[in-house]
Amino acid sequence: MKFLKPILLLFILPLFAFTGAHKFYISVTNVDYSEKDEAVQIITRVFIDDMNAVLKERYEFSSSLGTDKESSVDKEYLERYLRTKFLVEINGKTVKYDFIGHKYDSDMVICYLEVPNIPLETLKQIGITNEVLTDIYDDQQNVVHMKVNGKKKSHVLIKSRIKGMLNL
């Protein structure tokens, strides 16, 4: 019995070393073209806690995204942050996008963006600059999947490489 406790401790102790969750920083963005709407439609997913943290750090605003306390001011700061860190280029020119809205799925905030009035025959190139969360997390990865008219391209954007392109 005297030897059982140290042996048991020897087997259990390493298990506690791996109980802390490894935090990873990632967002996923899908960029698609809607022929019906003649629009570039964008869906971006970011962890809620990371978005709340960046709004606190950048604007000194205690955001309540994803909680019962969320207000219209939270949405304004979310949109304001995205407009500074997420840019869309069409044919080499930065364009304004509409912030359609956002919703939640588990621990993610899903934002819907759209660039309207883009006829397919004039669309030659889409560029996405995504610096979301790179201002507070050096190891942030922003995955961007683009699909237009049968052409697909994916990019993993990081702090030192913030732009991805799809040439048509």
KACORZI-V298355 format. One record per residue. RES is the residue in one letter. SS is DSSP state (~ for helix, > for strand, _ for the rest). D_FIRST is the distance of its C-alpha to the first C-alpha in Angstrom with 2 decimals. Layout:
RES_SS_D_FIRST, RES_SS_D_FIRST
//
This chain:
M___0.00, K_~_3.78, F_~_5.42, L_~_5.01, K_~_7.04, P_~_9.59, I_~_10.12, L_~_10.68, L_~_12.86, L_~_14.65, F_~_15.71, I_~_16.70, L_~_18.56, P_~_21.33, L_~_22.09, F_~_23.07, A_~_25.49, F___27.57, T___27.73, G___30.92, A___33.97, H___36.24, K___39.66, F___42.60, Y___46.24, I_>_48.61, S_>_51.65, V_>_53.45, T_>_57.21, N_>_59.43, V_>_63.15, D_>_65.47, Y_>_69.20, S_>_70.71, E___74.09, K___74.85, D___74.37, E___75.48, A_>_72.53, V_>_69.52, Q_>_66.57, I_>_63.30, I_>_59.92, T_>_57.29, R_>_53.68, V_>_51.69, F_>_48.43, I_~_49.38, D_~_47.05, D_~_48.46, M_~_52.01, N_~_51.42, A_~_49.98, V_~_53.00, L_~_55.46, K_~_53.86, E_~_53.94, R_~_57.41, Y_~_59.31, E___57.26, F___57.23, S___54.22, S___54.54, S___53.14, L___53.47, G___51.59, T___51.19, D___53.21, K___54.72, E___56.37, S___60.06, S_~_63.09, V_~_62.54, D_~_59.19, K_~_61.10, E_~_63.74, Y_~_61.22, L_~_59.52, E_~_62.92, R_~_64.00, Y_~_60.95, L_~_61.39, R_~_65.07, T_~_64.27, K_~_61.44, F_>_62.42, L_>_65.86, V_>_67.76, E_>_70.58, I_>_73.08, N___75.32, G___74.39, K_>_75.07, T_>_72.57, V_>_73.13, K___72.24, Y___69.93, D_>_69.62, F_>_66.35, I_>_66.28, G_>_63.16, H_>_59.41, K_>_56.71, Y_>_52.95, D_>_50.54, S___46.90, D___46.29, M_>_49.50, V_>_53.02, I_>_55.61, C_>_59.02, Y_>_62.23, L_>_65.02, E_>_68.36, V_>_71.26, P___74.23, N___77.61, I___76.61, P___78.70, L_~_76.94, E_~_79.99, T_~_79.79, L___76.03, K___75.53, Q_>_72.34, I_>_69.44, G_>_67.44, I_>_64.35, T_>_63.22, N_>_59.77, E___58.30, V___56.27, L___53.27, T___53.89, D___54.98, I___51.47, Y___49.21, D___49.96, D___47.95, Q___49.71, Q_>_50.93, N_>_53.77, V_>_54.22, V_>_57.79, H_>_58.97, M_>_62.77, K_>_64.73, V_>_68.51, N___70.96, G___68.62, K_>_67.53, K_>_63.90, K_>_62.14, S_>_58.76, H_>_57.85, V_>_54.74, L_>_56.17, I_>_54.41, K___55.46, S___57.51, R_>_58.99, I___59.95, K_>_62.65, G_>_62.82, M_>_66.05, L_>_67.30, N_>_70.74, L___72.71
//
